[in-house]
Amino acid sequence: MATVMQHEELVRRALRYMVERRRECPSVGVAELLDGAGVRFNLSPLDQEALERLFAQQADEARA
């Protein structure tokens, strides 16, 4: 039986996926990371926009 996951959890998992992929391969661009996360986690375009903002925010915090 499939487990229903809350929408926010998908975005959080996608963010973790992007951060891990960036650590593994720093040369991968943000657009490619977003596309991969969108497909892997079945995200809508709006979800991908939110994910992009979260990823940028996390990157800014990491630099500070």
mmCIF file of the N, C-alpha and C atoms, coordinates in Angstrom:
data_MODEL
# 
_entry.id   MODEL 
# 
loop_
_atom_site.group_PDB 
_atom_site.id 
_atom_site.type_symbol 
_atom_site.label_atom_id 
_atom_site.label_alt_id 
_atom_site.label_comp_id 
_atom_site.label_asym_id 
_atom_site.label_entity_id 
_atom_site.label_seq_id 
_atom_site.pdbx_PDB_ins_code 
_atom_site.Cartn_x 
_atom_site.Cartn_y 
_atom_site.Cartn_z 
_atom_site.occupancy 
_atom_site.B_iso_or_equiv 
_atom_site.pdbx_formal_charge 
_atom_site.auth_seq_id 
_atom_site.auth_comp_id 
_atom_site.auth_asym_id 
_atom_site.auth_atom_id 
_atom_site.pdbx_PDB_model_num 
ATOM 1   N N  . MET A 1 1  ? 0.843  -1.182 0.000   1.00 0.00 ? 1  MET A N  1 
ATOM 2   C CA . MET A 1 1  ? 0.000  0.000  0.000   1.00 0.00 ? 1  MET A CA 1 
ATOM 3   C C  . MET A 1 1  ? 0.891  1.249  0.000   1.00 0.00 ? 1  MET A C  1 
ATOM 4   N N  . ALA A 1 2  ? 0.585  2.180  -0.859  1.00 0.00 ? 2  ALA A N  1 
ATOM 5   C CA . ALA A 1 2  ? 1.374  3.403  -0.986  1.00 0.00 ? 2  ALA A CA 1 
ATOM 6   C C  . ALA A 1 2  ? 1.089  4.349  0.177   1.00 0.00 ? 2  ALA A C  1 
ATOM 7   N N  . THR A 1 3  ? 2.125  5.042  0.593   1.00 0.00 ? 3  THR A N  1 
ATOM 8   C CA . THR A 1 3  ? 1.987  6.018  1.665   1.00 0.00 ? 3  THR A CA 1 
ATOM 9   C C  . THR A 1 3  ? 1.782  7.390  1.048   1.00 0.00 ? 3  THR A C  1 
ATOM 10  N N  . VAL A 1 4  ? 0.816  8.135  1.538   1.00 0.00 ? 4  VAL A N  1 
ATOM 11  C CA . VAL A 1 4  ? 0.578  9.487  1.056   1.00 0.00 ? 4  VAL A CA 1 
ATOM 12  C C  . VAL A 1 4  ? 1.479  10.423 1.853   1.00 0.00 ? 4  VAL A C  1 
ATOM 13  N N  . MET A 1 5  ? 2.258  11.207 1.116   1.00 0.00 ? 5  MET A N  1 
ATOM 14  C CA . MET A 1 5  ? 3.216  12.105 1.751   1.00 0.00 ? 5  MET A CA 1 
ATOM 15  C C  . MET A 1 5  ? 2.693  13.532 1.652   1.00 0.00 ? 5  MET A C  1 
ATOM 16  N N  . GLN A 1 6  ? 2.868  14.274 2.710   1.00 0.00 ? 6  GLN A N  1 
ATOM 17  C CA . GLN A 1 6  ? 2.451  15.668 2.675   1.00 0.00 ? 6  GLN A CA 1 
ATOM 18  C C  . GLN A 1 6  ? 3.278  16.421 1.638   1.00 0.00 ? 6  GLN A C  1 
ATOM 19  N N  . HIS A 1 7  ? 2.632  17.373 1.027   1.00 0.00 ? 7  HIS A N  1 
ATOM 20  C CA . HIS A 1 7  ? 3.220  18.146 -0.055  1.00 0.00 ? 7  HIS A CA 1 
ATOM 21  C C  . HIS A 1 7  ? 4.526  18.831 0.374   1.00 0.00 ? 7  HIS A C  1 
ATOM 22  N N  . GLU A 1 8  ? 4.532  19.428 1.552   1.00 0.00 ? 8  GLU A N  1 
ATOM 23  C CA . GLU A 1 8  ? 5.715  20.135 2.026   1.00 0.00 ? 8  GLU A CA 1 
ATOM 24  C C  . GLU A 1 8  ? 6.893  19.184 2.200   1.00 0.00 ? 8  GLU A C  1 
ATOM 25  N N  . GLU A 1 9  ? 6.605  17.951 2.580   1.00 0.00 ? 9  GLU A N  1 
ATOM 26  C CA . GLU A 1 9  ? 7.667  16.967 2.765   1.00 0.00 ? 9  GLU A CA 1 
ATOM 27  C C  . GLU A 1 9  ? 8.353  16.660 1.437   1.00 0.00 ? 9  GLU A C  1 
ATOM 28  N N  . LEU A 1 10 ? 7.603  16.625 0.356   1.00 0.00 ? 10 LEU A N  1 
ATOM 29  C CA . LEU A 1 10 ? 8.214  16.401 -0.963  1.00 0.00 ? 10 LEU A CA 1 
ATOM 30  C C  . LEU A 1 10 ? 9.204  17.504 -1.301  1.00 0.00 ? 10 LEU A C  1 
ATOM 31  N N  . VAL A 1 11 ? 8.828  18.732 -1.031  1.00 0.00 ? 11 VAL A N  1 
ATOM 32  C CA . VAL A 1 11 ? 9.714  19.863 -1.332  1.00 0.00 ? 11 VAL A CA 1 
ATOM 33  C C  . VAL A 1 11 ? 10.953 19.799 -0.448  1.00 0.00 ? 11 VAL A C  1 
ATOM 34  N N  . ARG A 1 12 ? 10.786 19.442 0.837   1.00 0.00 ? 12 ARG A N  1 
ATOM 35  C CA . ARG A 1 12 ? 11.937 19.309 1.736   1.00 0.00 ? 12 ARG A CA 1 
ATOM 36  C C  . ARG A 1 12 ? 12.885 18.219 1.258   1.00 0.00 ? 12 ARG A C  1 
ATOM 37  N N  . ARG A 1 13 ? 12.325 17.097 0.846   1.00 0.00 ? 13 ARG A N  1 
ATOM 38  C CA . ARG A 1 13 ? 13.161 16.004 0.347   1.00 0.00 ? 13 ARG A CA 1 
ATOM 39  C C  . ARG A 1 13 ? 13.877 16.405 -0.944  1.00 0.00 ? 13 ARG A C  1 
ATOM 40  N N  . ALA A 1 14 ? 13.174 17.145 -1.783  1.00 0.00 ? 14 ALA A N  1 
ATOM 41  C CA . ALA A 1 14 ? 13.794 17.614 -3.025  1.00 0.00 ? 14 ALA A CA 1 
ATOM 42  C C  . ALA A 1 14 ? 14.950 18.567 -2.712  1.00 0.00 ? 14 ALA A C  1 
ATOM 43  N N  . LEU A 1 15 ? 14.783 19.416 -1.719  1.00 0.00 ? 15 LEU A N  1 
ATOM 44  C CA . LEU A 1 15 ? 15.854 20.330 -1.318  1.00 0.00 ? 15 LEU A CA 1 
ATOM 45  C C  . LEU A 1 15 ? 17.053 19.550 -0.805  1.00 0.00 ? 15 LEU A C  1 
ATOM 46  N N  . ARG A 1 16 ? 16.818 18.558 0.027   1.00 0.00 ? 16 ARG A N  1 
ATOM 47  C CA . ARG A 1 16 ? 17.923 17.724 0.518   1.00 0.00 ? 16 ARG A CA 1 
ATOM 48  C C  . ARG A 1 16 ? 18.631 17.025 -0.636  1.00 0.00 ? 16 ARG A C  1 
ATOM 49  N N  . TYR A 1 17 ? 17.844 16.546 -1.596  1.00 0.00 ? 17 TYR A N  1 
ATOM 50  C CA . TYR A 1 17 ? 18.404 15.890 -2.778  1.00 0.00 ? 17 TYR A CA 1 
ATOM 51  C C  . TYR A 1 17 ? 19.322 16.851 -3.537  1.00 0.00 ? 17 TYR A C  1 
ATOM 52  N N  . MET A 1 18 ? 18.866 18.079 -3.732  1.00 0.00 ? 18 MET A N  1 
ATOM 53  C CA . MET A 1 18 ? 19.665 19.064 -4.464  1.00 0.00 ? 18 MET A CA 1 
ATOM 54  C C  . MET A 1 18 ? 20.958 19.394 -3.727  1.00 0.00 ? 18 MET A C  1 
ATOM 55  N N  . VAL A 1 19 ? 20.875 19.556 -2.412  1.00 0.00 ? 19 VAL A N  1 
ATOM 56  C CA . VAL A 1 19 ? 22.065 19.878 -1.617  1.00 0.00 ? 19 VAL A CA 1 
ATOM 57  C C  . VAL A 1 19 ? 23.071 18.734 -1.688  1.00 0.00 ? 19 VAL A C  1 
ATOM 58  N N  . GLU A 1 20 ? 22.590 17.503 -1.574  1.00 0.00 ? 20 GLU A N  1 
ATOM 59  C CA . GLU A 1 20 ? 23.475 16.343 -1.645  1.00 0.00 ? 20 GLU A CA 1 
ATOM 60  C C  . GLU A 1 20 ? 24.124 16.225 -3.021  1.00 0.00 ? 20 GLU A C  1 
ATOM 61  N N  . ARG A 1 21 ? 23.332 16.410 -4.070  1.00 0.00 ? 21 ARG A N  1 
ATOM 62  C CA . ARG A 1 21 ? 23.881 16.342 -5.434  1.00 0.00 ? 21 ARG A CA 1 
ATOM 63  C C  . ARG A 1 21 ? 24.926 17.435 -5.654  1.00 0.00 ? 21 ARG A C  1 
ATOM 64  N N  . ARG A 1 22 ? 24.678 18.630 -5.122  1.00 0.00 ? 22 ARG A N  1 
ATOM 65  C CA . ARG A 1 22 ? 25.625 19.745 -5.283  1.00 0.00 ? 22 ARG A CA 1 
ATOM 66  C C  . ARG A 1 22 ? 26.937 19.417 -4.584  1.00 0.00 ? 22 ARG A C  1 
ATOM 67  N N  . ARG A 1 23 ? 26.858 18.775 -3.398  1.00 0.00 ? 23 ARG A N  1 
ATOM 68  C CA . ARG A 1 23 ? 28.083 18.380 -2.692  1.00 0.00 ? 23 ARG A CA 1 
ATOM 69  C C  . ARG A 1 23 ? 28.862 17.342 -3.491  1.00 0.00 ? 23 ARG A C  1 
ATOM 70  N N  . GLU A 1 24 ? 28.136 16.381 -4.078  1.00 0.00 ? 24 GLU A N  1 
ATOM 71  C CA . GLU A 1 24 ? 28.772 15.318 -4.839  1.00 0.00 ? 24 GLU A CA 1 
ATOM 72  C C  . GLU A 1 24 ? 29.427 15.843 -6.121  1.00 0.00 ? 24 GLU A C  1 
ATOM 73  N N  . CYS A 1 25 ? 28.752 16.787 -6.751  1.00 0.00 ? 25 CYS A N  1 
ATOM 74  C CA . CYS A 1 25 ? 29.243 17.299 -8.028  1.00 0.00 ? 25 CYS A CA 1 
ATOM 75  C C  . CYS A 1 25 ? 28.989 18.810 -8.099  1.00 0.00 ? 25 CYS A C  1 
ATOM 76  N N  . PRO A 1 26 ? 29.918 19.606 -7.571  1.00 0.00 ? 26 PRO A N  1 
ATOM 77  C CA . PRO A 1 26 ? 29.721 21.065 -7.520  1.00 0.00 ? 26 PRO A CA 1 
ATOM 78  C C  . PRO A 1 26 ? 29.574 21.738 -8.879  1.00 0.00 ? 26 PRO A C  1 
ATOM 79  N N  . SER A 1 27 ? 29.990 21.078 -9.950  1.00 0.00 ? 27 SER A N  1 
ATOM 80  C CA . SER A 1 27 ? 29.919 21.695 -11.269 1.00 0.00 ? 27 SER A CA 1 
ATOM 81  C C  . SER A 1 27 ? 28.516 21.630 -11.886 1.00 0.00 ? 27 SER A C  1 
ATOM 82  N N  . VAL A 1 28 ? 27.617 20.856 -11.286 1.00 0.00 ? 28 VAL A N  1 
ATOM 83  C CA . VAL A 1 28 ? 26.252 20.746 -11.812 1.00 0.00 ? 28 VAL A CA 1 
ATOM 84  C C  . VAL A 1 28 ? 25.523 22.067 -11.564 1.00 0.00 ? 28 VAL A C  1 
ATOM 85  N N  . GLY A 1 29 ? 24.869 22.581 -12.594 1.00 0.00 ? 29 GLY A N  1 
ATOM 86  C CA . GLY A 1 29 ? 24.163 23.847 -12.482 1.00 0.00 ? 29 GLY A CA 1 
ATOM 87  C C  . GLY A 1 29 ? 22.846 23.728 -11.732 1.00 0.00 ? 29 GLY A C  1 
ATOM 88  N N  . VAL A 1 30 ? 22.377 24.860 -11.260 1.00 0.00 ? 30 VAL A N  1 
ATOM 89  C CA . VAL A 1 30 ? 21.131 24.898 -10.493 1.00 0.00 ? 30 VAL A CA 1 
ATOM 90  C C  . VAL A 1 30 ? 19.960 24.442 -11.354 1.00 0.00 ? 30 VAL A C  1 
ATOM 91  N N  . ALA A 1 31 ? 19.929 24.848 -12.612 1.00 0.00 ? 31 ALA A N  1 
ATOM 92  C CA . ALA A 1 31 ? 18.824 24.446 -13.493 1.00 0.00 ? 31 ALA A CA 1 
ATOM 93  C C  . ALA A 1 31 ? 18.760 22.928 -13.642 1.00 0.00 ? 31 ALA A C  1 
ATOM 94  N N  . GLU A 1 32 ? 19.915 22.298 -13.794 1.00 0.00 ? 32 GLU A N  1 
ATOM 95  C CA . GLU A 1 32 ? 19.950 20.841 -13.916 1.00 0.00 ? 32 GLU A CA 1 
ATOM 96  C C  . GLU A 1 32 ? 19.518 20.169 -12.616 1.00 0.00 ? 32 GLU A C  1 
ATOM 97  N N  . LEU A 1 33 ? 19.948 20.732 -11.485 1.00 0.00 ? 33 LEU A N  1 
ATOM 98  C CA . LEU A 1 33 ? 19.527 20.195 -10.190 1.00 0.00 ? 33 LEU A CA 1 
ATOM 99  C C  . LEU A 1 33 ? 18.012 20.318 -10.015 1.00 0.00 ? 33 LEU A C  1 
ATOM 100 N N  . LEU A 1 34 ? 17.470 21.471 -10.399 1.00 0.00 ? 34 LEU A N  1 
ATOM 101 C CA . LEU A 1 34 ? 16.024 21.688 -10.289 1.00 0.00 ? 34 LEU A CA 1 
ATOM 102 C C  . LEU A 1 34 ? 15.248 20.726 -11.182 1.00 0.00 ? 34 LEU A C  1 
ATOM 103 N N  . ASP A 1 35 ? 15.721 20.545 -12.395 1.00 0.00 ? 35 ASP A N  1 
ATOM 104 C CA . ASP A 1 35 ? 15.050 19.621 -13.312 1.00 0.00 ? 35 ASP A CA 1 
ATOM 105 C C  . ASP A 1 35 ? 15.060 18.203 -12.756 1.00 0.00 ? 35 ASP A C  1 
ATOM 106 N N  . GLY A 1 36 ? 16.214 17.776 -12.254 1.00 0.00 ? 36 GLY A N  1 
ATOM 107 C CA . GLY A 1 36 ? 16.329 16.431 -11.697 1.00 0.00 ? 36 GLY A CA 1 
ATOM 108 C C  . GLY A 1 36 ? 15.428 16.235 -10.494 1.00 0.00 ? 36 GLY A C  1 
ATOM 109 N N  . ALA A 1 37 ? 15.401 17.222 -9.609  1.00 0.00 ? 37 ALA A N  1 
ATOM 110 C CA . ALA A 1 37 ? 14.549 17.132 -8.424  1.00 0.00 ? 37 ALA A CA 1 
ATOM 111 C C  . ALA A 1 37 ? 13.076 17.155 -8.817  1.00 0.00 ? 37 ALA A C  1 
ATOM 112 N N  . GLY A 1 38 ? 12.728 17.975 -9.805  1.00 0.00 ? 38 GLY A N  1 
ATOM 113 C CA . GLY A 1 38 ? 11.343 18.057 -10.250 1.00 0.00 ? 38 GLY A CA 1 
ATOM 114 C C  . GLY A 1 38 ? 10.828 16.733 -10.781 1.00 0.00 ? 38 GLY A C  1 
ATOM 115 N N  . VAL A 1 39 ? 11.657 16.071 -11.566 1.00 0.00 ? 39 VAL A N  1 
ATOM 116 C CA . VAL A 1 39 ? 11.270 14.779 -12.124 1.00 0.00 ? 39 VAL A CA 1 
ATOM 117 C C  . VAL A 1 39 ? 11.235 13.718 -11.037 1.00 0.00 ? 39 VAL A C  1 
ATOM 118 N N  . ARG A 1 40 ? 12.275 13.683 -10.234 1.00 0.00 ? 40 ARG A N  1 
ATOM 119 C CA . ARG A 1 40 ? 12.388 12.651 -9.196  1.00 0.00 ? 40 ARG A CA 1 
ATOM 120 C C  . ARG A 1 40 ? 11.255 12.722 -8.176  1.00 0.00 ? 40 ARG A C  1 
ATOM 121 N N  . PHE A 1 41 ? 10.848 13.938 -7.798  1.00 0.00 ? 41 PHE A N  1 
ATOM 122 C CA . PHE A 1 41 ? 9.833  14.113 -6.765  1.00 0.00 ? 41 PHE A CA 1 
ATOM 123 C C  . PHE A 1 41 ? 8.482  14.553 -7.327  1.00 0.00 ? 41 PHE A C  1 
ATOM 124 N N  . ASN A 1 42 ? 8.345  14.549 -8.645  1.00 0.00 ? 42 ASN A N  1 
ATOM 125 C CA . ASN A 1 42 ? 7.082  14.876 -9.310  1.00 0.00 ? 42 ASN A CA 1 
ATOM 126 C C  . ASN A 1 42 ? 6.532  16.228 -8.851  1.00 0.00 ? 42 ASN A C  1 
ATOM 127 N N  . LEU A 1 43 ? 7.363  17.252 -8.954  1.00 0.00 ? 43 LEU A N  1 
ATOM 128 C CA . LEU A 1 43 ? 6.998  18.582 -8.493  1.00 0.00 ? 43 LEU A CA 1 
ATOM 129 C C  . LEU A 1 43 ? 6.348  19.386 -9.614  1.00 0.00 ? 43 LEU A C  1 
ATOM 130 N N  . SER A 1 44 ? 5.406  20.215 -9.233  1.00 0.00 ? 44 SER A N  1 
ATOM 131 C CA . SER A 1 44 ? 4.766  21.109 -10.190 1.00 0.00 ? 44 SER A CA 1 
ATOM 132 C C  . SER A 1 44 ? 5.702  22.282 -10.464 1.00 0.00 ? 44 SER A C  1 
ATOM 133 N N  . PRO A 1 45 ? 5.427  23.062 -11.511 1.00 0.00 ? 45 PRO A N  1 
ATOM 134 C CA . PRO A 1 45 ? 6.255  24.248 -11.771 1.00 0.00 ? 45 PRO A CA 1 
ATOM 135 C C  . PRO A 1 45 ? 6.289  25.215 -10.582 1.00 0.00 ? 45 PRO A C  1 
ATOM 136 N N  . LEU A 1 46 ? 5.168  25.373 -9.886  1.00 0.00 ? 46 LEU A N  1 
ATOM 137 C CA . LEU A 1 46 ? 5.153  26.253 -8.711  1.00 0.00 ? 46 LEU A CA 1 
ATOM 138 C C  . LEU A 1 46 ? 6.029  25.688 -7.596  1.00 0.00 ? 46 LEU A C  1 
ATOM 139 N N  . ASP A 1 47 ? 5.989  24.373 -7.429  1.00 0.00 ? 47 ASP A N  1 
ATOM 140 C CA . ASP A 1 47 ? 6.846  23.733 -6.430  1.00 0.00 ? 47 ASP A CA 1 
ATOM 141 C C  . ASP A 1 47 ? 8.314  23.951 -6.776  1.00 0.00 ? 47 ASP A C  1 
ATOM 142 N N  . GLN A 1 48 ? 8.636  23.855 -8.051  1.00 0.00 ? 48 GLN A N  1 
ATOM 143 C CA . GLN A 1 48 ? 10.024 24.045 -8.470  1.00 0.00 ? 48 GLN A CA 1 
ATOM 144 C C  . GLN A 1 48 ? 10.479 25.490 -8.241  1.00 0.00 ? 48 GLN A C  1 
ATOM 145 N N  . GLU A 1 49 ? 9.587  26.440 -8.420  1.00 0.00 ? 49 GLU A N  1 
ATOM 146 C CA . GLU A 1 49 ? 9.930  27.840 -8.134  1.00 0.00 ? 49 GLU A CA 1 
ATOM 147 C C  . GLU A 1 49 ? 10.208 28.022 -6.647  1.00 0.00 ? 49 GLU A C  1 
ATOM 148 N N  . ALA A 1 50 ? 9.362  27.430 -5.818  1.00 0.00 ? 50 ALA A N  1 
ATOM 149 C CA . ALA A 1 50 ? 9.581  27.509 -4.370  1.00 0.00 ? 50 ALA A CA 1 
ATOM 150 C C  . ALA A 1 50 ? 10.884 26.825 -3.995  1.00 0.00 ? 50 ALA A C  1 
ATOM 151 N N  . LEU A 1 51 ? 11.145 25.698 -4.606  1.00 0.00 ? 51 LEU A N  1 
ATOM 152 C CA . LEU A 1 51 ? 12.377 24.963 -4.347  1.00 0.00 ? 51 LEU A CA 1 
ATOM 153 C C  . LEU A 1 51 ? 13.593 25.792 -4.752  1.00 0.00 ? 51 LEU A C  1 
ATOM 154 N N  . GLU A 1 52 ? 13.504 26.474 -5.860  1.00 0.00 ? 52 GLU A N  1 
ATOM 155 C CA . GLU A 1 52 ? 14.603 27.329 -6.315  1.00 0.00 ? 52 GLU A CA 1 
ATOM 156 C C  . GLU A 1 52 ? 14.878 28.442 -5.302  1.00 0.00 ? 52 GLU A C  1 
ATOM 157 N N  . ARG A 1 53 ? 13.812 29.058 -4.784  1.00 0.00 ? 53 ARG A N  1 
ATOM 158 C CA . ARG A 1 53 ? 13.990 30.107 -3.772  1.00 0.00 ? 53 ARG A CA 1 
ATOM 159 C C  . ARG A 1 53 ? 14.614 29.541 -2.501  1.00 0.00 ? 53 ARG A C  1 
ATOM 160 N N  . LEU A 1 54 ? 14.146 28.378 -2.054  1.00 0.00 ? 54 LEU A N  1 
ATOM 161 C CA . LEU A 1 54 ? 14.698 27.749 -0.851  1.00 0.00 ? 54 LEU A CA 1 
ATOM 162 C C  . LEU A 1 54 ? 16.175 27.394 -1.042  1.00 0.00 ? 54 LEU A C  1 
ATOM 163 N N  . PHE A 1 55 ? 16.505 26.880 -2.208  1.00 0.00 ? 55 PHE A N  1 
ATOM 164 C CA . PHE A 1 55 ? 17.889 26.501 -2.493  1.00 0.00 ? 55 PHE A CA 1 
ATOM 165 C C  . PHE A 1 55 ? 18.789 27.732 -2.488  1.00 0.00 ? 55 PHE A C  1 
ATOM 166 N N  . ALA A 1 56 ? 18.334 28.813 -3.097  1.00 0.00 ? 56 ALA A N  1 
ATOM 167 C CA . ALA A 1 56 ? 19.110 30.057 -3.117  1.00 0.00 ? 56 ALA A CA 1 
ATOM 168 C C  . ALA A 1 56 ? 19.261 30.619 -1.710  1.00 0.00 ? 56 ALA A C  1 
ATOM 169 N N  . GLN A 1 57 ? 18.196 30.553 -0.929  1.00 0.00 ? 57 GLN A N  1 
ATOM 170 C CA . GLN A 1 57 ? 18.241 31.035 0.446   1.00 0.00 ? 57 GLN A CA 1 
ATOM 171 C C  . GLN A 1 57 ? 19.235 30.230 1.269   1.00 0.00 ? 57 GLN A C  1 
ATOM 172 N N  . GLN A 1 58 ? 19.214 28.923 1.102   1.00 0.00 ? 58 GLN A N  1 
ATOM 173 C CA . GLN A 1 58 ? 20.132 28.061 1.843   1.00 0.00 ? 58 GLN A CA 1 
ATOM 174 C C  . GLN A 1 58 ? 21.571 28.329 1.424   1.00 0.00 ? 58 GLN A C  1 
ATOM 175 N N  . ALA A 1 59 ? 21.802 28.567 0.151   1.00 0.00 ? 59 ALA A N  1 
ATOM 176 C CA . ALA A 1 59 ? 23.145 28.862 -0.340  1.00 0.00 ? 59 ALA A CA 1 
ATOM 177 C C  . ALA A 1 59 ? 23.627 30.194 0.240   1.00 0.00 ? 59 ALA A C  1 
ATOM 178 N N  . ASP A 1 60 ? 22.737 31.179 0.313   1.00 0.00 ? 60 ASP A N  1 
ATOM 179 C CA . ASP A 1 60 ? 23.109 32.479 0.898   1.00 0.00 ? 60 ASP A CA 1 
ATOM 180 C C  . ASP A 1 60 ? 23.476 32.330 2.377   1.00 0.00 ? 60 ASP A C  1 
ATOM 181 N N  . GLU A 1 61 ? 22.704 31.526 3.101   1.00 0.00 ? 61 GLU A N  1 
ATOM 182 C CA . GLU A 1 61 ? 22.978 31.317 4.525   1.00 0.00 ? 61 GLU A CA 1 
ATOM 183 C C  . GLU A 1 61 ? 24.291 30.579 4.728   1.00 0.00 ? 61 GLU A C  1 
ATOM 184 N N  . ALA A 1 62 ? 24.605 29.661 3.835   1.00 0.00 ? 62 ALA A N  1 
ATOM 185 C CA . ALA A 1 62 ? 25.844 28.893 3.936   1.00 0.00 ? 62 ALA A CA 1 
ATOM 186 C C  . ALA A 1 62 ? 27.065 29.806 3.723   1.00 0.00 ? 62 ALA A C  1 
ATOM 187 N N  . ARG A 1 63 ? 26.903 30.798 2.846   1.00 0.00 ? 63 ARG A N  1 
ATOM 188 C CA . ARG A 1 63 ? 28.006 31.727 2.574   1.00 0.00 ? 63 ARG A CA 1 
ATOM 189 C C  . ARG A 1 63 ? 28.208 32.733 3.707   1.00 0.00 ? 63 ARG A C  1 
ATOM 190 N N  . ALA A 1 64 ? 27.160 33.005 4.457   1.00 0.00 ? 64 ALA A N  1 
ATOM 191 C CA . ALA A 1 64 ? 27.241 34.023 5.524   1.00 0.00 ? 64 ALA A CA 1 
ATOM 192 C C  . ALA A 1 64 ? 27.938 33.525 6.761   1.00 0.00 ? 64 ALA A C  1 
# 
